[in-house]
């Protein structure tokens, strides 16, 4: 009889200033047992930090993949967590919305970001099957936010220059690890 022990693994989260956050993710060639293990650890890490999305480079991995789990959000209790491997945004609406966003790699920063209201994304799932989903509202926003990570973009790249200037002190504090946070981050 095989007994499986599920050990929770929390990985330190990369933060603003860490080089990997500005590098383009590498395409996944195959879904291996090692990759599935990384994905499990990413879910543990994201949930520990009370996040709703996490890209691989936010935990130091180079693979082109991210997770989305909205179950903790009112109205999304029945949401099935998603793993999007090699995602590609194939359509986005001209209609946009502005909403306050935060990011696990930008602890303590919350700022309004404009994004497409509706999108369609193509990706590979963990069974190596291609899928396409249409998303709107919060799901579209989280997918676009996490996709940005895979192409080396972050919230400060999506805001006006005056807003970025207002954030400069906080961004510097994050880079220098001069922040109080309740989840582990990289040493820098």
C-alpha positions as CSV (number, residue, x, y, z in Angstrom):
1,X,0.0,0.0,0.0
2,X,1.4,3.4,-1.1
3,X,0.8,6.2,1.3
4,X,1.2,9.7,-0.1
5,X,2.3,12.4,2.3
6,X,1.5,15.9,1.2
7,X,4.2,18.2,2.6
8,X,3.5,21.9,2.2
9,X,6.4,23.8,0.6
10,X,6.5,27.5,0.9
11,X,8.9,29.2,-1.5
12,X,10.2,32.8,-0.9
13,X,8.6,35.2,-3.3
14,X,10.7,37.4,-5.5
15,X,10.1,41.1,-5.1
16,X,10.5,44.3,-7.1
17,X,14.2,44.6,-8.1
18,X,14.8,40.9,-8.4
19,X,16.2,40.4,-12.0
20,X,14.0,37.4,-12.8
21,X,10.9,39.5,-12.6
22,X,12.1,41.4,-15.7
23,X,13.1,38.3,-17.8
24,X,10.8,36.7,-20.3
25,X,9.6,33.3,-19.2
26,X,10.8,30.1,-21.0
27,X,8.3,28.0,-22.9
28,X,7.4,24.7,-21.2
29,X,8.3,21.7,-23.5
30,X,6.6,19.0,-21.4
31,X,4.6,18.6,-18.2
32,X,6.9,16.5,-16.0
33,X,6.6,15.2,-12.5
34,X,9.1,17.9,-11.5
35,X,6.9,20.6,-13.0
36,X,3.8,19.3,-11.2
37,X,5.8,19.4,-8.0
38,X,6.7,23.0,-8.7
39,X,3.1,23.8,-9.4
40,X,2.0,22.3,-6.1
41,X,4.6,24.3,-4.2
42,X,3.4,27.4,-6.1
43,X,-0.1,26.8,-4.9
44,X,1.1,26.4,-1.3
45,X,3.1,29.6,-1.6
46,X,0.3,31.6,-3.1
47,X,-2.2,30.5,-0.6
48,X,0.2,31.1,2.3
49,X,0.6,34.7,1.1
50,X,-3.2,35.0,0.6
51,X,-2.7,35.7,-3.1
52,X,-5.2,35.0,-6.0
53,X,-2.6,34.6,-8.7
54,X,1.1,33.7,-8.9
55,X,3.5,33.5,-11.9
56,X,6.4,31.1,-11.9
57,X,9.1,33.9,-11.9
58,X,7.6,35.2,-8.7
59,X,9.1,32.2,-7.0
60,X,12.3,32.0,-9.0
61,X,11.1,29.6,-11.7
62,X,11.7,30.4,-15.4
63,X,8.8,28.4,-16.8
64,X,6.0,30.1,-18.7
65,X,3.1,29.4,-16.3
66,X,0.9,30.9,-13.7
67,X,-1.8,30.0,-11.3
68,X,-5.2,31.6,-10.6
69,X,-7.4,30.8,-7.6
70,X,-10.3,33.1,-6.9
71,X,-12.2,30.7,-4.5
72,X,-11.6,33.1,-1.5
73,X,-13.3,36.0,-3.3
74,X,-17.0,36.6,-2.8
75,X,-18.9,35.4,-5.8
76,X,-16.1,33.0,-6.9
77,X,-16.5,30.4,-4.2
78,X,-17.1,27.6,-6.8
79,X,-14.2,28.8,-9.0
80,X,-11.9,25.9,-10.0
81,X,-8.3,26.9,-9.6
82,X,-6.4,27.2,-12.9
83,X,-2.9,26.4,-14.1
84,X,-2.1,28.1,-17.3
85,X,1.1,26.8,-19.0
86,X,2.5,28.7,-22.0
87,X,-0.4,31.1,-22.0
88,X,-1.1,33.4,-24.9
89,X,-3.6,36.2,-24.9
90,X,-5.4,35.8,-28.3
91,X,-8.1,38.4,-28.0
92,X,-8.8,41.4,-25.7
93,X,-11.7,43.8,-25.8
94,X,-11.3,47.5,-26.6
95,X,-13.5,48.0,-23.5
96,X,-11.3,48.7,-20.4
97,X,-11.9,49.0,-16.7
98,X,-9.8,50.5,-14.0
99,X,-9.4,48.6,-10.7
100,X,-7.1,48.7,-7.7
101,X,-4.4,46.0,-8.0
102,X,-1.9,44.6,-5.6
103,X,0.9,42.1,-6.2
104,X,2.8,39.6,-4.0
105,X,6.0,40.9,-5.5
106,X,5.1,44.5,-4.6
107,X,4.1,44.1,-0.9
108,X,2.2,47.1,0.5
109,X,1.5,48.7,-2.9
110,X,-2.0,49.0,-4.3
111,X,-2.7,51.2,-7.2
112,X,-5.4,51.6,-9.9
113,X,-4.5,49.8,-13.2
114,X,-6.4,50.0,-16.5
115,X,-6.8,46.6,-18.3
116,X,-9.0,45.1,-21.0
117,X,-12.4,44.1,-19.6
118,X,-12.7,40.9,-21.6
119,X,-10.0,38.5,-22.9
120,X,-9.5,35.1,-24.5
121,X,-6.5,33.1,-23.5
122,X,-5.0,29.9,-25.0
123,X,-2.8,27.7,-22.8
124,X,-1.8,24.2,-22.1
125,X,-3.2,22.5,-19.0
126,X,-1.4,20.1,-16.7
127,X,-2.7,17.2,-18.8
128,X,-0.8,18.8,-21.8
129,X,-4.1,19.6,-23.5
130,X,-4.6,22.9,-25.2
131,X,-7.5,25.0,-23.8
132,X,-9.0,28.4,-24.6
133,X,-11.1,30.3,-22.1
134,X,-12.9,33.6,-22.3
135,X,-12.7,35.7,-19.2
136,X,-14.0,39.0,-18.0
137,X,-14.0,41.2,-14.9
138,X,-11.7,39.9,-12.1
139,X,-10.7,36.7,-13.8
140,X,-9.6,38.7,-16.9
141,X,-7.7,41.1,-14.8
142,X,-5.8,38.4,-12.8
143,X,-4.9,36.6,-16.0
144,X,-3.6,39.8,-17.6
145,X,-1.7,40.7,-14.4
146,X,0.0,37.3,-14.2
147,X,0.7,37.2,-17.9
148,X,2.5,40.5,-17.5
149,X,4.9,38.8,-15.1
150,X,5.8,36.2,-17.8
151,X,6.7,39.0,-20.2
152,X,8.8,40.9,-17.6
153,X,6.2,43.6,-16.8
154,X,4.9,44.7,-13.5
155,X,2.3,47.2,-12.1
156,X,4.7,50.2,-12.2
157,X,4.9,49.6,-16.0
158,X,1.1,50.0,-16.3
159,X,0.7,53.3,-14.5
160,X,1.3,56.9,-15.5
161,X,4.7,58.4,-14.8
162,X,3.4,60.7,-12.0
163,X,1.9,57.7,-10.2
164,X,5.2,55.8,-10.6
165,X,7.0,58.7,-9.1
166,X,4.7,58.7,-6.1
167,X,5.5,55.0,-5.7
168,X,9.3,55.5,-5.9
169,X,10.0,55.5,-2.2
170,X,7.9,52.4,-1.6
171,X,9.5,50.6,-4.6
172,X,12.9,51.5,-3.1
173,X,11.9,50.1,0.3
174,X,10.8,46.9,-1.3
175,X,14.1,46.5,-3.3
176,X,16.0,47.1,-0.1
177,X,13.8,44.7,1.9
178,X,12.8,47.5,4.3
179,X,9.2,46.3,4.5
180,X,7.2,44.3,7.0
181,X,5.5,41.3,5.4
182,X,3.9,38.1,6.7
183,X,5.2,35.8,4.0
184,X,8.8,34.9,3.1
185,X,10.5,36.9,0.3
186,X,13.9,36.5,-1.4
187,X,16.9,37.9,0.4
188,X,17.9,40.1,-2.5
